[in-house]
Amino acid sequence: MTLPLGFTSDAGDALPLALVRRASFDSWRATLSESAAAWVDAQGFDASPGTVLTLPDGNGRIASAALGIGDPRDPFSYGHAPFALPQRDWQVGGEDDEASVSALRIGWGLGSYRFSRYKTPMRAPARLVVDAALEGDESFDLIAACVRVRDLINTPTEHMGPAELEAVAREIALRFHADIEVITGDALIEQNFPAIHAVGRASHRAPRLIALRWGDLAHPHIALVGKGVCFDTGGLDLKPADGMRWMKKDMGGAAHAIALAELIMARKLPLRITLLVPAVENSIGPDAFRPGEVIATRQGISVEIDNTDAEGRVILCDALTYAGEQKPVWLLDFATLTGAARIALGPDLPALFTNQDAIAVQWLEAGQRQRDPLWRMPLWRPYLRYLTSNIADLANAGPSKMAGSVTAALYLERFVPADLPWAHLDVYSWNDADRPGRPAGGEAQGLRAAYAMLKAHASE
């Protein structure tokens, strides 16, 4: 493995970089020479989080720098460094807390990211010196997983449709010697995935179900499902322009599931995984599925389409049913499913729904440890009344505007075996604006926490 962008193992020309918190500012300042301390005072540097100070030598050249940070175990405390510091190599010494060191690496790696497929960044990031022996360190695989999510989401649909998503999965399967099967187009009908076919049938790019399998049969079996709506027009219930503008990100759930599977394989966790990605475009055309249509599902539950813009849950229901048939010990799904989750929790907190308190506790605790937060929401089953249909077993939406993220999760739960531990993460997968370590665009949310949870589960 080569080092990610923003890192080097060559310390030859590196300058020292101090990590300073406000609580330790006075003690750090006391270690400086009189002239350096005067420079700090003149610049007004007080180690506020997100700040940077370069310190000159007697000839006016940069001799060292200080980085103002907050929580040392939060990767985003360091996210400003790669582009706030001058473009050169920097070396941090004296850090012995493993969690803080890992956070520094992850934050530096995520802060170094810029989506560069179509536009060259104005400058390269400053580089952090790391030991060459650390090239296989877990933190670098975590960075790679988050970058995978960002790249997949940021790529426009013209270059990241269902076929391109399949190509990514095939490349990963080849690299890790995993088995892969793809069911495409009318074969979805023949093999009883009618709901996936219904949503994707109007597009000139054929819908498909991507299935990747990896791991030892003796290991605990985890099923990962990701919503892969590569673009969402809303269908015949057409989205307005401002609601459609960023719908290339509607495959964010698939990006998370793919990246998590890749991370598990890269770290060789003692798990067996089944990755399922229903990949479609929700398009407008003569063959588009319609409001009021009743569609079949693999589970045998008939679904009335109240709104074609609630399509993600429709493709997921077949994938969840199929996942349950594989008899995993856990089933996790990721989806950019509802705007209601964003109204409730904002852009930073994915909404977690689960039928098992134990999963909620483990995922939430992992999120706290990794500083990768999420928030549990209720599966309040009386709200199933909002999904009733007069002509089918279930409606995919309803007239009520209340509890939209809850009703979407309840819809999914109908397609999960009652005795199967299941969790659904409703992710935004997006940064609306630039923040340190989090450039505007695609974002991994809950991914590092999910990995930490599964790693702990694998070691039990």
C-alpha positions as CSV (number, residue, x, y, z in Angstrom):
1,M,0.0,0.0,0.0
2,T,1.3,3.5,-0.8
3,L,0.7,6.3,1.6
4,P,-2.4,8.4,1.0
5,L,-2.3,12.0,-0.3
6,G,-1.0,14.3,2.3
7,F,1.6,11.9,3.8
8,T,5.3,11.2,3.3
9,S,7.8,8.9,5.0
10,D,10.7,11.2,4.2
11,A,11.5,13.4,7.1
12,G,14.6,15.0,5.4
13,D,13.2,18.5,4.9
14,A,10.4,18.4,7.4
15,L,9.8,21.2,9.9
16,P,8.5,20.7,13.5
17,L,4.7,21.1,14.0
18,A,3.3,21.6,17.5
19,L,-0.2,20.6,18.3
20,V,-1.5,23.1,20.9
21,R,-4.8,23.3,22.8
22,R,-6.0,26.4,24.5
23,A,-5.7,24.5,27.8
24,S,-2.0,23.8,27.2
25,F,-1.2,27.1,25.5
26,D,0.6,28.7,28.4
27,S,2.8,25.7,29.0
28,W,3.7,25.5,25.3
29,R,4.5,29.2,25.1
30,A,6.8,28.8,28.1
31,T,9.0,26.5,26.1
32,L,9.7,29.1,23.4
33,S,12.5,31.5,23.2
34,E,11.9,35.1,24.2
35,S,11.7,36.2,20.6
36,A,9.4,33.3,19.5
37,A,7.1,34.1,22.4
38,A,7.0,37.7,21.4
39,W,6.1,36.6,17.8
40,V,3.3,34.5,19.1
41,D,1.9,37.4,21.1
42,A,2.3,39.8,18.2
43,Q,0.3,37.4,15.9
44,G,-2.4,37.0,18.5
45,F,-2.2,33.3,18.4
46,D,-3.9,31.6,21.3
47,A,-4.3,28.0,20.0
48,S,-8.0,28.5,19.2
49,P,-9.3,25.4,17.3
50,G,-8.8,25.8,13.6
51,T,-5.9,28.2,13.8
52,V,-2.3,28.0,12.5
53,L,0.8,30.0,13.3
54,T,4.2,29.8,11.5
55,L,7.3,30.8,13.5
56,P,10.3,32.3,11.7
57,D,14.0,31.9,12.4
58,G,16.4,34.7,12.7
59,N,16.6,35.1,8.9
60,G,12.8,35.3,8.5
61,R,12.4,31.8,7.1
62,I,9.8,29.5,8.5
63,A,11.4,27.4,11.3
64,S,8.3,25.7,12.8
65,A,4.6,26.0,13.1
66,A,1.8,25.5,15.7
67,L,-1.6,24.1,15.0
68,G,-4.5,25.1,17.3
69,I,-6.7,22.1,17.9
70,G,-9.8,21.2,20.0
71,D,-10.6,17.6,21.0
72,P,-7.4,15.7,20.2
73,R,-9.3,12.5,19.5
74,D,-11.5,14.2,16.9
75,P,-10.1,13.8,13.4
76,F,-11.6,17.1,12.3
77,S,-9.6,19.0,14.9
78,Y,-6.7,18.5,12.5
79,G,-8.7,18.9,9.3
80,H,-7.6,22.4,8.6
81,A,-3.9,21.6,8.7
82,P,-3.1,20.4,5.1
83,F,-4.3,23.6,3.4
84,A,-3.8,26.1,6.2
85,L,-0.1,25.3,6.6
86,P,2.4,26.2,4.0
87,Q,2.9,23.5,1.3
88,R,5.8,21.5,2.7
89,D,6.5,18.6,5.0
90,W,5.7,18.7,8.7
91,Q,6.6,16.4,11.6
92,V,4.8,16.1,14.9
93,G,6.6,14.6,17.9
94,G,5.7,13.7,21.4
95,E,2.2,12.2,20.8
96,D,1.8,9.0,22.6
97,D,-1.9,8.6,22.9
98,E,-2.9,6.0,20.3
99,A,-6.4,7.4,19.7
100,S,-5.0,10.9,19.2
101,V,-2.3,9.8,16.8
102,S,-4.9,7.9,14.8
103,A,-7.2,10.9,14.8
104,L,-4.3,13.1,13.6
105,R,-3.7,10.8,10.7
106,I,-7.3,10.4,9.7
107,G,-8.0,14.2,10.0
108,W,-4.9,15.0,8.0
109,G,-5.9,12.6,5.3
110,L,-9.5,13.8,5.1
111,G,-8.3,17.4,5.2
112,S,-6.0,16.7,2.2
113,Y,-8.9,15.5,0.1
114,R,-10.1,17.5,-2.9
115,F,-12.2,16.0,-5.7
116,S,-9.9,16.4,-8.6
117,R,-11.3,14.3,-11.4
118,Y,-12.4,17.3,-13.5
119,K,-10.5,20.2,-11.8
120,T,-6.9,20.4,-10.7
121,P,-6.6,21.7,-7.1
122,M,-4.9,25.1,-6.8
123,R,-2.2,23.6,-4.6
124,A,-1.2,20.3,-3.1
125,P,-1.7,19.8,0.6
126,A,1.0,20.1,3.2
127,R,2.3,16.6,4.1
128,L,2.6,14.9,7.4
129,V,5.6,12.8,8.0
130,V,4.9,9.2,9.2
131,D,7.0,6.2,9.8
132,A,7.4,4.1,6.6
133,A,6.5,1.0,8.6
134,L,3.0,2.4,9.1
135,E,2.0,2.2,5.5
136,G,-0.4,-0.7,6.4
137,D,-1.8,1.2,9.4
138,E,-5.6,0.9,9.9
139,S,-6.0,4.7,9.9
140,F,-4.9,4.8,6.2
141,D,-7.5,2.2,5.3
142,L,-10.1,4.3,7.1
143,I,-9.0,7.3,5.1
144,A,-9.2,5.3,1.9
145,A,-12.8,4.2,2.8
146,C,-13.9,7.7,3.4
147,V,-12.3,8.9,0.2
148,R,-14.0,6.1,-1.7
149,V,-17.4,7.3,-0.4
150,R,-16.5,10.9,-1.3
151,D,-15.3,10.1,-4.8
152,L,-18.3,7.9,-5.6
153,I,-20.8,10.5,-4.5
154,N,-18.9,13.5,-6.1
155,T,-18.7,11.8,-9.5
156,P,-21.6,13.0,-11.8
157,T,-24.1,10.4,-12.8
158,E,-22.9,10.4,-16.4
159,H,-19.7,8.7,-15.1
160,M,-21.3,7.0,-12.1
161,G,-24.5,5.3,-13.3
162,P,-25.5,1.7,-12.5
163,A,-23.0,0.2,-14.8
164,E,-20.1,2.3,-13.4
165,L,-21.2,1.4,-9.9
166,E,-21.0,-2.3,-11.0
167,A,-17.5,-1.7,-12.4
168,V,-16.3,-0.4,-9.0
169,A,-17.7,-3.4,-7.3
170,R,-16.1,-5.7,-9.8
171,E,-12.7,-4.1,-9.4
172,I,-13.0,-4.5,-5.6
173,A,-14.1,-8.1,-5.9
174,L,-11.2,-8.9,-8.2
175,R,-8.7,-7.3,-5.8
176,F,-9.9,-9.2,-2.8
177,H,-10.8,-12.4,-4.5
178,A,-14.5,-12.0,-3.7
179,D,-17.4,-13.6,-5.7
180,I,-19.6,-11.2,-7.6
181,E,-23.0,-11.6,-9.3
182,V,-24.9,-8.9,-11.1
183,I,-28.6,-9.3,-12.2
184,T,-29.4,-6.8,-14.9
185,G,-32.5,-5.5,-16.7
186,D,-35.3,-8.0,-17.4
187,A,-33.3,-10.7,-15.6
188,L,-34.5,-8.9,-12.4
189,I,-38.1,-9.9,-13.3
190,E,-37.0,-13.5,-14.1
191,Q,-35.2,-13.8,-10.8
192,N,-37.9,-12.2,-8.7
193,F,-36.6,-8.7,-8.0
194,P,-39.7,-6.8,-9.4
195,A,-39.5,-3.7,-7.3
196,I,-35.9,-2.9,-8.3
197,H,-36.9,-3.4,-11.9
198,A,-40.0,-1.2,-11.6
199,V,-38.1,1.8,-10.3
200,G,-35.3,1.5,-12.9
201,R,-37.1,0.4,-16.0
202,A,-37.6,3.9,-17.5
203,S,-33.9,4.7,-17.8
204,H,-31.8,3.8,-20.8
205,R,-29.3,2.6,-18.3
206,A,-30.5,-0.8,-17.1
207,P,-31.3,-1.4,-13.4
208,R,-29.4,-4.1,-11.6
209,L,-28.7,-5.8,-8.4
210,I,-25.0,-6.1,-7.5
211,A,-24.2,-8.9,-5.1
212,L,-20.6,-9.4,-3.7
213,R,-19.7,-12.2,-1.3
214,W,-16.5,-12.6,0.6
215,G,-15.1,-14.4,3.6
216,D,-14.8,-17.7,5.4
217,L,-18.0,-19.7,5.9
218,A,-17.0,-20.3,9.5
219,H,-17.0,-16.6,10.3
220,P,-20.0,-14.5,11.4
221,H,-22.1,-13.5,8.4
222,I,-22.9,-9.8,8.0
223,A,-25.2,-8.5,5.2
224,L,-24.6,-4.9,4.0
225,V,-27.2,-3.2,1.8
226,G,-26.8,0.2,0.1
227,K,-29.3,2.3,-1.8
228,G,-27.9,2.9,-5.3
229,V,-30.2,5.5,-6.9
230,C,-27.5,6.9,-9.2
231,F,-29.8,9.9,-10.0
232,D,-33.2,10.7,-8.8
233,T,-35.5,13.0,-10.8
234,G,-38.3,12.1,-8.5
235,G,-39.9,10.2,-11.4
236,L,-43.3,11.2,-12.6
237,D,-43.7,13.0,-9.2
238,L,-41.0,15.3,-10.5
239,K,-38.7,17.1,-8.1
240,P,-38.3,20.9,-8.4
241,A,-35.0,22.1,-9.8
242,D,-33.5,23.0,-6.5
243,G,-34.5,19.5,-5.1
244,M,-32.9,17.7,-8.1
245,R,-29.7,19.7,-8.4
246,W,-27.6,17.4,-6.2
247,M,-29.4,14.1,-6.8
248,K,-26.2,12.5,-8.1
249,K,-25.7,11.9,-4.3
250,D,-28.7,9.6,-4.0
251,M,-26.4,6.6,-4.3
252,G,-24.7,7.7,-1.1
253,G,-26.0,4.6,0.7
254,A,-24.4,2.4,-1.9
255,A,-21.2,4.3,-1.6
256,H,-21.2,3.7,2.2
257,A,-22.0,0.0,1.9
258,I,-19.3,-0.6,-0.8
259,A,-16.7,1.3,1.1
260,L,-17.5,-0.5,4.3
261,A,-17.2,-3.9,2.6
262,E,-13.9,-2.9,1.0
263,L,-12.6,-1.7,4.4
264,I,-13.6,-5.0,6.0
265,M,-11.8,-6.9,3.3
266,A,-8.7,-4.7,3.4
267,R,-8.4,-5.2,7.1
268,K,-9.1,-8.9,6.8
269,L,-11.7,-8.9,9.6
270,P,-12.8,-12.4,10.5
271,L,-16.3,-11.8,9.1
272,R,-18.2,-13.2,6.1
273,I,-19.9,-10.4,4.2
274,T,-22.7,-10.2,1.6
275,L,-22.9,-6.8,-0.1
276,L,-26.1,-6.0,-2.0
277,V,-26.5,-2.8,-4.0
278,P,-29.7,-2.3,-6.0
279,A,-28.5,0.3,-8.6
280,V,-31.0,2.3,-10.7
281,E,-31.8,5.7,-12.1
282,N,-35.2,7.0,-11.2
283,S,-36.0,8.5,-14.6
284,I,-38.9,9.9,-16.5
285,G,-40.1,8.1,-19.7
286,P,-42.9,6.2,-21.3
287,D,-42.2,3.2,-19.1
288,A,-41.8,5.0,-15.8
289,F,-43.6,3.6,-12.9
290,R,-46.6,5.7,-11.9
291,P,-48.4,7.1,-8.9
292,G,-51.2,4.7,-8.0
293,E,-49.5,1.7,-9.6
294,V,-49.4,-1.4,-7.5
295,I,-46.1,-3.3,-7.8
296,A,-45.0,-6.7,-6.6
297,T,-42.1,-7.3,-4.3
298,R,-39.8,-10.3,-3.7
299,Q,-41.4,-10.7,-0.3
300,G,-44.8,-11.1,-1.8
301,I,-46.1,-7.8,-0.3
302,S,-48.0,-5.7,-2.8
303,V,-47.0,-2.0,-2.7
304,E,-49.1,0.9,-3.9
305,I,-47.0,3.7,-5.2
306,D,-48.3,6.9,-3.5
307,N,-45.3,8.9,-4.7
308,T,-42.6,8.0,-7.2
309,D,-40.1,10.1,-5.3
310,A,-40.2,7.6,-2.5
311,E,-38.3,5.2,-4.7
312,G,-35.4,4.4,-2.5
313,R,-37.4,2.3,-0.1
314,V,-39.0,0.5,-3.1
315,I,-35.6,-0.8,-4.4
316,L,-34.4,-1.5,-0.9
317,C,-37.3,-3.8,-0.1
318,D,-36.3,-6.5,-2.6
319,A,-32.6,-6.2,-1.5
320,L,-33.5,-6.5,2.1
321,T,-35.7,-9.5,1.5
322,Y,-32.9,-11.2,-0.4
323,A,-30.4,-10.3,2.3
324,G,-32.7,-11.9,4.9
325,E,-32.8,-15.1,2.8
326,Q,-29.0,-15.4,3.2
327,K,-29.4,-15.9,6.9
328,P,-26.9,-13.3,8.2
329,V,-26.4,-12.7,11.9
330,W,-26.7,-8.9,11.3
331,L,-28.2,-6.8,8.5
332,L,-27.1,-3.2,8.1
333,D,-28.4,-0.9,5.4
334,F,-27.4,2.6,4.4
335,A,-29.5,5.0,2.4
336,T,-30.0,8.6,1.6
337,L,-33.6,7.9,2.2
338,T,-35.5,11.0,3.6
339,G,-35.3,14.7,3.8
340,A,-37.3,14.3,7.0
341,A,-34.2,12.9,8.7
342,R,-32.3,16.1,7.8
343,I,-35.2,18.3,9.1
344,A,-35.0,16.4,12.4
345,L,-31.3,16.0,12.8
346,G,-29.6,18.4,10.4
347,P,-26.8,17.5,8.0
348,D,-24.3,16.1,10.4
349,L,-26.2,13.4,12.3
350,P,-27.3,10.2,10.4
351,A,-30.6,8.8,11.8
352,L,-30.2,5.3,13.1
353,F,-33.1,2.9,13.3
354,T,-32.8,-0.6,14.6
355,N,-34.9,-3.5,15.9
356,Q,-32.2,-4.4,18.4
357,D,-31.1,-2.2,21.3
358,A,-27.8,-4.0,21.4
359,I,-26.9,-2.8,17.9
360,A,-27.9,0.8,18.8
361,V,-25.8,0.8,21.9
362,Q,-22.7,-0.6,20.1
363,W,-23.0,1.7,17.0
364,L,-23.7,4.8,19.1
365,E,-20.8,4.0,21.5
366,A,-18.5,3.4,18.5
367,G,-19.6,6.7,17.1
368,Q,-18.6,8.5,20.3
369,R,-15.2,6.8,20.4
370,Q,-14.5,7.5,16.7
371,R,-16.1,11.0,16.9
372,D,-18.3,9.8,14.0
373,P,-21.7,10.7,15.5
374,L,-25.2,9.3,14.7
375,W,-28.5,9.5,16.6
376,R,-31.0,6.9,17.3
377,M,-34.6,7.4,16.1
378,P,-37.7,5.4,17.1
379,L,-39.3,2.6,15.1
380,W,-42.7,3.8,16.3
381,R,-44.9,1.1,14.8
382,P,-48.2,2.9,15.3
383,Y,-47.1,5.2,12.5
384,L,-47.5,2.3,10.1
385,R,-51.0,3.8,9.8
386,Y,-49.5,6.4,7.5
387,L,-48.6,3.7,5.0
388,T,-52.0,2.0,4.6
389,S,-53.4,1.4,1.2
390,N,-57.0,0.6,0.2
391,I,-55.9,-1.6,-2.7
392,A,-52.5,-3.1,-1.7
393,D,-50.8,-4.5,1.4
394,L,-48.7,-1.3,1.9
395,A,-48.2,2.1,0.4
396,N,-44.7,3.5,-0.2
397,A,-45.7,6.8,1.3
398,G,-48.8,8.6,2.4
399,P,-50.6,12.0,2.6
400,S,-49.1,12.8,6.1
401,K,-46.0,15.0,6.2
402,M,-45.2,13.9,9.8
403,A,-42.5,11.5,10.9
404,G,-41.2,10.9,7.4
405,S,-38.0,9.3,8.4
406,V,-39.8,7.0,10.9
407,T,-42.4,5.8,8.3
408,A,-39.6,5.2,5.8
409,A,-37.8,3.0,8.3
410,L,-41.0,1.2,9.2
411,Y,-41.6,0.5,5.5
412,L,-38.1,-1.1,5.3
413,E,-38.7,-3.1,8.5
414,R,-41.7,-4.9,6.8
415,F,-39.1,-6.6,4.5
416,V,-36.7,-7.8,7.3
417,P,-37.3,-11.1,9.1
418,A,-38.6,-10.3,12.6
419,D,-35.9,-12.4,14.3
420,L,-33.0,-10.8,12.3
421,P,-31.0,-8.1,14.0
422,W,-31.2,-5.2,11.6
423,A,-30.2,-1.5,11.5
424,H,-30.9,1.2,9.0
425,L,-28.8,4.4,8.7
426,D,-30.5,7.3,7.0
427,V,-27.5,9.3,5.8
428,Y,-27.2,12.7,4.2
429,S,-23.8,11.8,2.6
430,W,-23.1,15.5,1.9
431,N,-21.4,18.6,3.1
432,D,-23.3,21.7,2.0
433,A,-20.3,24.0,2.5
434,D,-16.6,23.7,3.1
435,R,-15.5,23.1,6.7
436,P,-12.0,22.1,7.9
437,G,-11.5,18.5,6.8
438,R,-14.9,18.4,5.2
439,P,-14.9,20.0,1.7
440,A,-18.3,20.7,0.1
441,G,-19.6,17.6,-1.6
442,G,-19.9,13.9,-0.8
443,E,-19.2,12.7,2.8
444,A,-18.9,9.5,4.7
445,Q,-21.1,9.5,7.8
446,G,-21.3,6.7,10.4
447,L,-18.8,4.6,8.3
448,R,-15.9,4.7,10.8
449,A,-18.3,4.0,13.6
450,A,-19.8,1.1,11.7
451,Y,-16.4,-0.4,11.1
452,A,-15.4,0.0,14.7
453,M,-18.6,-1.8,15.8
454,L,-18.1,-4.6,13.3
455,K,-14.4,-5.0,14.3
456,A,-15.4,-5.4,17.9
457,H,-18.2,-7.8,16.9
458,A,-15.7,-9.9,15.0
459,S,-13.4,-10.2,18.0
460,E,-16.1,-11.5,20.3
